[in-house]
């Protein structure tokens, strides 16, 4: 059964033609990245007003309706009349992956340029940003049954055992990751199970930027100490605004059936909390876990973008928001 599905999966994930995209290096796209909680949304709206821009969200969870508080989704009144794409486009029980993001983001780019407006891609996911610039990875879409089985094995036996299995099945790919890369280990074993092929057999994402447009890439930064203080307050504010009630509602709507959304920062920890007696002590444990995993994710974001040579860093401690906006706008106007 799995082998019979290989051709279908391969077809679905082959590079597709993006309609109406022409090579035009004079067409500029502003790409604004940065760690969670640093203020990308507010800044992107200010830039959009200055250049007559429209915003494309590169957030893997803001695509889901109802995942509002936990994703810090910007509310419609706060968007100040700026059109946003890829927000609230899926029900929480529906799958949205990075390949969907790539094609839908470029459809949005085409629509924005057709109006002679400026696309502004905003988000904190290094993987989504990389795929936007370089193209989607090869491989089959996730299989819920296989993924559930592998996650259970990861919990029961630990990453070392599954990593050892991957070393046997695909030693070439295993050399590129470590036993700490739980998500990559599970994804690799999933691909092997679905396709009966090694991960190393699939073409890799390119290391060159997509040449259709002139990408102006920026990464907002802050010292970790200051950023972590912001994150603690941010998590506490989300709880106060009703994050737990949001997760309870989403659980009824099928959140747990969505392997990606149910593992999102905060949502996974809240789902675990809801399985306890929900005492004050358990709530305190949940809040601390929420803060901890958020900080861990931010560290990963920073590490990812440090490796990407296309992003120029802007220190928000040394430059206020107005100055940073001026730098980005000046670069946009003067670049060729």
C-alpha positions as CSV (number, residue, x, y, z in Angstrom):
1,X,0.0,0.0,0.0
2,X,2.8,2.4,0.9
3,X,4.8,1.6,-2.3
4,X,1.7,2.2,-4.4
5,X,1.5,5.7,-2.9
6,X,5.1,6.7,-3.8
7,X,4.4,8.0,-7.3
8,X,1.4,10.0,-6.1
9,X,3.4,11.6,-3.2
10,X,6.3,12.3,-5.6
11,X,4.0,14.0,-8.0
12,X,2.4,16.1,-5.3
13,X,5.8,17.4,-4.1
14,X,7.6,18.0,-7.3
15,X,8.3,21.7,-8.0
16,X,5.2,23.3,-9.5
17,X,5.1,26.2,-11.8
18,X,4.1,29.4,-10.1
19,X,1.7,31.2,-12.4
20,X,2.4,34.7,-13.6
21,X,5.8,35.0,-11.9
22,X,8.3,36.6,-14.3
23,X,12.0,37.1,-13.7
24,X,12.2,40.8,-12.7
25,X,15.1,41.8,-10.5
26,X,13.7,45.3,-10.2
27,X,10.7,44.0,-8.3
28,X,11.6,44.1,-4.6
29,X,10.3,42.1,-1.7
30,X,11.0,43.2,1.9
31,X,11.6,40.2,4.1
32,X,11.5,41.0,7.8
33,X,12.4,38.3,10.3
34,X,13.2,38.1,14.0
35,X,12.7,36.1,17.1
36,X,9.3,35.7,18.8
37,X,8.1,38.8,20.7
38,X,10.5,41.3,19.2
39,X,7.9,43.5,17.5
40,X,8.0,42.4,13.8
41,X,4.2,42.9,13.3
42,X,4.1,46.5,14.4
43,X,7.2,47.4,12.4
44,X,5.9,45.7,9.3
45,X,2.7,47.7,9.4
46,X,4.6,50.9,9.7
47,X,6.8,49.9,6.7
48,X,3.7,48.9,4.7
49,X,2.2,52.4,5.2
50,X,5.4,54.0,4.0
51,X,5.8,51.9,0.8
52,X,2.2,51.1,0.0
53,X,2.8,47.5,1.0
54,X,0.9,44.4,1.9
55,X,2.0,41.8,4.4
56,X,2.5,38.0,3.9
57,X,2.7,36.1,7.2
58,X,5.4,33.5,7.4
59,X,4.1,32.1,10.6
60,X,3.2,28.4,10.5
61,X,0.5,28.6,13.2
62,X,-1.2,32.0,12.4
63,X,-2.7,30.3,9.3
64,X,-5.2,28.5,11.7
65,X,-8.5,30.1,12.6
66,X,-8.9,30.4,16.4
67,X,-5.1,30.1,17.2
68,X,-5.1,33.7,18.2
69,X,-3.7,34.3,21.7
70,X,-1.0,31.7,21.7
71,X,0.4,32.9,18.3
72,X,0.1,36.6,19.2
73,X,-1.9,37.0,16.0
74,X,-2.4,40.6,15.2
75,X,-6.1,41.6,15.5
76,X,-7.9,43.1,12.5
77,X,-8.3,46.6,14.1
78,X,-4.5,46.6,14.8
79,X,-3.7,45.9,11.1
80,X,-4.6,49.6,10.4
81,X,-6.0,48.9,7.0
82,X,-3.0,46.9,5.7
83,X,-4.0,43.8,3.8
84,X,-2.5,40.6,5.4
85,X,-2.1,37.2,3.7
86,X,-1.9,33.7,5.0
87,X,-3.6,34.5,8.3
88,X,-6.8,32.6,9.2
89,X,-6.9,30.5,6.1
90,X,-7.3,27.0,7.6
91,X,-9.5,25.3,10.2
92,X,-7.4,23.9,13.0
93,X,-8.2,20.3,12.1
94,X,-6.8,20.9,8.5
95,X,-3.1,20.4,7.6
96,X,-0.9,23.3,6.4
97,X,2.7,22.6,5.6
98,X,5.7,24.4,4.3
99,X,5.0,23.4,0.7
100,X,1.5,24.9,1.0
101,X,3.1,28.0,2.4
102,X,5.6,28.3,-0.5
103,X,3.0,28.2,-3.2
104,X,0.4,30.3,-1.4
105,X,2.9,32.9,-0.4
106,X,4.0,33.3,-4.1
107,X,0.4,33.5,-5.2
108,X,0.1,36.4,-2.8
109,X,3.3,38.0,-4.1
110,X,1.8,37.9,-7.6
111,X,-1.4,39.5,-6.5
112,X,0.4,42.3,-4.6
113,X,2.6,43.1,-7.6
114,X,-0.4,43.1,-9.9
115,X,-1.7,46.1,-7.8
116,X,1.8,47.7,-8.0
117,X,2.1,47.4,-4.2
118,X,5.1,46.0,-2.2
119,X,5.1,42.5,-0.7
120,X,6.4,42.4,2.9
121,X,7.1,38.9,4.2
122,X,7.1,38.8,8.0
123,X,7.8,35.9,10.4
124,X,10.1,34.2,12.7
125,X,10.3,30.7,11.3
126,X,13.8,30.2,9.8
127,X,12.6,27.2,7.9
128,X,9.7,29.0,6.3
129,X,11.8,32.0,5.4
130,X,14.5,29.7,3.9
131,X,11.9,27.9,1.8
132,X,10.4,31.2,0.6
133,X,13.9,32.2,-0.6
134,X,15.2,28.9,-1.9
135,X,12.2,26.8,-2.8
136,X,10.4,23.8,-1.0
137,X,12.1,20.6,0.0
138,X,11.3,17.3,-1.6
139,X,9.6,14.5,0.1
140,X,6.1,13.2,0.8
141,X,3.5,14.9,3.0
142,X,3.2,13.8,6.6
143,X,1.4,10.6,7.4
144,X,-0.6,10.9,10.6
145,X,-0.5,7.2,11.5
146,X,3.2,6.8,10.9
147,X,4.1,10.0,12.7
148,X,2.0,9.1,15.7
149,X,3.7,5.7,15.9
150,X,7.2,7.2,15.6
151,X,6.4,9.9,18.2
152,X,5.3,7.2,20.6
153,X,8.5,5.2,20.0
154,X,10.5,8.4,20.6
155,X,8.8,8.8,24.0
156,X,9.1,5.2,24.9
157,X,12.7,4.4,23.7
158,X,14.3,7.8,23.4
159,X,16.1,9.6,20.5
160,X,19.3,7.5,20.7
161,X,17.5,4.3,19.7
162,X,15.7,6.0,16.8
163,X,18.8,7.8,15.7
164,X,20.6,4.5,15.7
165,X,17.9,3.1,13.4
166,X,18.3,6.0,11.1
167,X,22.1,5.4,11.0
168,X,21.4,1.9,9.7
169,X,18.7,2.9,7.2
170,X,20.3,6.1,5.9
171,X,23.9,6.6,7.2
172,X,24.5,9.5,4.7
173,X,21.6,11.6,6.0
174,X,22.2,10.6,9.7
175,X,25.7,12.1,9.5
176,X,24.1,15.5,8.8
177,X,22.1,15.6,12.0
178,X,22.6,14.5,15.6
179,X,20.7,12.4,18.1
180,X,19.3,15.6,19.6
181,X,17.4,16.5,16.4
182,X,14.2,14.7,17.4
183,X,12.0,16.3,14.8
184,X,14.5,15.6,11.9
185,X,14.9,11.9,13.1
186,X,11.2,11.3,13.1
187,X,10.7,13.1,9.8
188,X,13.5,11.0,8.2
189,X,12.1,7.7,9.4
190,X,8.7,8.8,8.3
191,X,9.9,9.6,4.7
192,X,11.7,6.2,4.6
193,X,8.5,4.4,5.8
194,X,6.3,6.1,3.2
195,X,8.5,6.1,0.2
196,X,10.9,3.1,0.8
197,X,13.6,5.5,-0.2
198,X,16.5,7.1,1.8
199,X,16.2,10.8,2.7
200,X,19.6,11.3,1.1
201,X,18.1,10.2,-2.2
202,X,15.8,13.3,-2.4
203,X,17.1,16.6,-3.9
204,X,18.1,19.1,-1.3
205,X,16.8,22.7,-0.9
206,X,19.1,25.0,-2.9
207,X,21.6,27.3,-1.4
208,X,20.9,30.1,-3.8
209,X,18.2,32.6,-3.5
210,X,15.2,32.4,-5.8
211,X,16.2,34.7,-8.7
212,X,12.7,36.0,-9.6
213,X,12.9,39.0,-7.4
214,X,15.2,41.4,-5.5
215,X,14.9,40.2,-1.8
216,X,15.7,42.8,0.9
217,X,16.2,40.6,4.0
218,X,16.4,41.9,7.6
219,X,16.6,40.2,11.0
220,X,15.6,42.2,14.1
221,X,17.7,41.4,17.2
222,X,17.9,42.1,20.9
223,X,20.3,40.9,23.6
224,X,18.9,37.6,25.0
225,X,18.5,39.0,28.5
226,X,16.2,41.7,27.4
227,X,14.4,39.5,25.0
228,X,13.8,36.8,27.6
229,X,12.3,39.4,30.0
230,X,9.9,40.4,27.3
231,X,9.0,36.7,26.7
232,X,8.2,36.1,30.3
233,X,5.8,39.0,30.3
234,X,4.4,37.9,27.0
235,X,3.6,34.4,28.2
236,X,2.0,35.7,31.4
237,X,-0.1,38.2,29.4
238,X,-1.4,35.4,27.1
239,X,-2.5,33.4,30.1
240,X,-4.3,36.5,31.5
241,X,-6.0,37.1,28.1
242,X,-7.6,33.6,28.1
243,X,-5.1,31.3,26.4
244,X,-6.2,28.3,28.4
245,X,-9.8,28.8,27.4
246,X,-8.6,29.2,23.7
247,X,-6.9,25.8,23.9
248,X,-10.0,24.2,25.5
249,X,-12.1,25.5,22.6
250,X,-9.6,24.4,19.9
251,X,-9.4,21.0,21.5
252,X,-13.1,20.6,20.8
253,X,-12.6,21.7,17.2
254,X,-10.0,19.0,16.6
255,X,-6.6,20.6,17.6
256,X,-5.2,17.3,18.7
257,X,-5.9,15.7,15.3
258,X,-3.5,18.2,13.8
259,X,0.0,16.9,14.4
260,X,1.7,20.2,13.7
261,X,-0.7,22.6,15.4
262,X,-1.0,20.4,18.6
263,X,2.8,20.6,19.0
264,X,3.0,24.4,18.7
265,X,4.7,26.3,21.4
266,X,2.4,26.8,24.3
267,X,-0.4,24.7,22.8
268,X,1.4,21.4,23.5
269,X,2.1,22.4,27.1
270,X,-1.5,23.6,27.6
271,X,-2.9,20.4,26.3
272,X,-0.7,18.5,28.8
273,X,-1.9,20.8,31.6
274,X,-5.5,20.1,30.7
275,X,-4.9,16.4,31.3
276,X,-3.9,17.1,34.9
277,X,-6.2,18.0,37.9
278,X,-5.5,21.6,36.8
279,X,-4.6,22.7,40.3
280,X,-2.8,25.9,41.0
281,X,0.5,24.0,41.3
282,X,-0.1,22.3,37.9
283,X,-0.9,25.7,36.4
284,X,2.3,27.1,37.7
285,X,4.2,24.2,36.3
286,X,2.5,24.8,32.9
287,X,3.3,28.5,32.9
288,X,7.0,27.8,33.6
289,X,7.1,25.2,30.9
290,X,5.5,27.7,28.5
291,X,8.1,30.3,29.3
292,X,11.0,27.8,29.0
293,X,10.0,26.3,25.7
294,X,9.4,29.8,24.3
295,X,12.9,30.8,25.2
296,X,14.3,27.6,23.8
297,X,12.6,28.2,20.5
298,X,13.9,31.8,20.4
299,X,17.4,30.5,20.8
300,X,16.9,28.1,17.9
301,X,15.5,31.0,15.8
302,X,18.6,33.1,16.5
303,X,20.9,30.2,15.7
304,X,19.1,29.5,12.4
305,X,19.4,33.1,11.2
306,X,23.0,33.5,12.2
307,X,23.8,30.9,9.6
308,X,21.8,32.6,6.8
309,X,24.1,35.1,4.9
310,X,21.2,36.8,3.2
311,X,19.8,38.5,6.3
312,X,21.3,41.7,7.7
313,X,20.9,42.2,11.4
314,X,19.4,45.3,13.0
315,X,20.0,45.7,16.8
316,X,16.8,47.1,18.4
317,X,18.7,48.1,21.5
318,X,21.0,50.4,19.5
319,X,18.3,51.7,17.1
320,X,14.8,52.6,18.0
321,X,11.9,51.4,15.8
322,X,11.8,54.7,13.9
323,X,15.5,54.5,13.0
324,X,15.2,50.8,11.9
325,X,12.2,51.7,9.7
326,X,14.3,54.5,8.1
327,X,17.2,52.1,7.5
328,X,14.9,49.5,5.8
329,X,13.1,52.1,3.7
330,X,16.3,53.8,2.6
331,X,17.7,50.4,1.5
332,X,14.5,49.7,-0.3
333,X,14.6,53.0,-2.2
334,X,18.3,52.8,-3.1
335,X,18.7,49.2,-3.9
336,X,18.8,47.8,-7.5
